[in-house]
Amino acid sequence: MMSQSDHKRAHRKRVKHIHEPGHLHELTFSCYRRLPLLTNDLWQVMLAESIDRAIERHHYRLIAFVLMPEHVHLLVLPERDASTISKLLFAIKRPYSYRIKQLLTEKKSPLLDKLTIRQRPGVTTFRYWQEGPGYDRNIFEPKTIEASIQYIHENPVKRGLSQRAIDWKWSSARQFVFPDQQPDSDLPKVDSLPPNYVLPN
């Protein structure tokens, strides 16, 4: 009989990225073994930069996001000539992981050994991110989009990391509440939803 952890691993391997025109994607990916690796400003800024570069290069709009200590939520909208979700995720995670490995190597950090996995005799791999495609949900109805954005922004509150969503620096919550304020340069650039996705007031 499969254990609960085996079921979770099997589910991660079955996740498929479905590319329907006009659908947004709610993406979730986690740090290796859900370790709290996103807990310092430098690494969070580096991830924000990686997200920005990948979003621009692969022709997506970033609608909402939150960086949690051990996982990331993104809500993205593919443009007409967008790459696949798999390529977008690869472009976010791979360069970022490489930069973190370089930092750990330079500092001779003991964390480097913790994140270096022995695949087979003589072969090791640095693993910052959990294996597999993560979670991907296609959404297109305005009410579902609104609920997704609220869920993403409320993550830190539910975890007890902040009292209000806007108090958590590493999310797009403040940009939604105060759209006229200058965006924080440490954070990824957030785009607005096209009018046909927005709920009427």
N, C-alpha and C positions, 0 to 999 in steps of 0.2 A: 504493500500500500504506500502511495506517495505521501510524504510529509507536506505540511503547509508550505515550507520553504521551497520544496520541489515543485509544487503547484505554481508558486509565484515565478520561479525561474522558467517553467514551461510556458507560462502566460507571456512573459517578456519576449521569449523567442518567437511566439506566434503573432506578435503585434505587426500589423501591416499598415503602411502609409498609403491611404487611398486619395488619389488626386482627382478631385471633382472641381471643375471650373467654378469659381465664386465661393468656394468653401473656405472658411478659416480653419486653422489647425491649432488646437490646444495641445501643446507639447510639454512633457515632463521628462527630465533626465536627472539621474542621481550620481552623487560621488561614489567612488568605490566602497562597497559594503556600507553605504550610507554613512560614511565617516563625515564629521563636521569639518570639512576642509575649507569651506567658504566663510571663514571667520575673521579675516583681517582685510583692512581696506585695500591694500595693494593687490591682493589676489582678486578681490571683487571688481576693482577698477580694470584689471587686466581682462577679466571675463567680459565686462561691459564693452571693452574695446573689440574683443573677438566677436561678440554678437553684432556690433555695429558693422564691422568689416564684412562678415558673412551675409548679413541682411542686404547690404548694398550690392555686394558682388553677385548674389544669387537672386536678386530682384524680388524681394519680399517687403511687406510693410510689417513693422513691429507695432502691434496694437496695445499690448499690455504685457507686463512681466513682473516677476518677483525673484530675487536671489535669496534663497534660504541657506542656512548653514550647511545642509547636506544635499540639497536638490534645487532644481531650477524649474520654474514654470514660464512658458512663453506662449503668447497668443499671436499668431502670425497670419497674414493674408498674402497669398501668392499673387504676384502681378502676372500679366498675360504671358510673359516670356520667362517665368520663374523656373529655376532648377527644381529637382525633386526634393522632398523633405529630407531624404537620406543624405543628399549632398549638402544641404543646408546644415544639418546637424554635424556632419563630418567637418565642415568648414568652421564651425564654432568650436567643437571639442578638440580636434586634433592639434591645431596650432597652439591653443591655450595650454593643453597638457604638455606639449613640448617645451613651452616657455617655463612652466612650473618645474619641470624636471631639470632644466638648466639652472634655475635659482637654487633648487635643493642640492644640486651637485656642487655648485660654487660655494655654498655654505656648509657643505658636508653634513647636511641635516640627517638625523636618524630617521626622519620621516621617509627619506628616499628608500631605505631598506624595507620599510613597512608597505610601501606602494610598489615595490619591485616583486613581481610574481614569477615563480619558477614554473614554466610551462612543461618542460621536460629536461632531462639531464643536459646541462650546457646551454640551455635556452631560457632567457629571462625576458620579461616584458614589464615596462613601467605602466601602471594602471591608475590613472586619476579618476576616470569615470567608470561607473558600473557597466558591465557588458550588456549588449542588447540594444534594441532600438528605442527603449523607453516607452513612454505612453503617448499616444497620438489619437485625438478625437476630432473628427470633422464636425464643424458646426456652421450653420448658415442662417437660422432663424433669429431675428433680432432679440427676442426674449432669452434665448439660449446664450447668445453672445453676451448680453448684459449679465446674466447669471455667471458666466465663465469669468468675466472681468472682475465681478465682485468676489468670486471664490479665490481668484489669484491674489487680489489685494488684501483679503482677510486672512491669508495664511499666517502672517506673523502674529496677528491678534489671537487667533485660535491656539497658537503655540505658546502664547504668553511672552512673546518677544517684544511686544509693544502694546500700548493701551488702545491706540487708534491706528488704522491702516496708514494714515498720512505721516505717522511718527516713525515709520520704518523707512530709513533712507533708501534701501536697495529695492525699490519697487517703483512702479509708475503711478501709484495711488495719488501722490501729491500733484502730478501733472494733470490728472483728471479733475481734481477738486479745484486747482488753481491754474487753469490753462493759460492765463495771461502772464504768469510769473516766468522769469528766465529759467529754463531747464538746468538742472544740476549737470555740470560738465563731466562728472564722474559716472553718469548713468548712460545707458544706451538711448539713442534717439527714438522717440515714440511718434508714430504717425496717427492721424485721425482716421476714423472709419469713413468710408464713402457714405453719402447720404442715404442710400437704399438699405443700409444695415442699421441705421440708428432708429431707436424707438421714438415715436412722437411724444412730446411733453404733454 
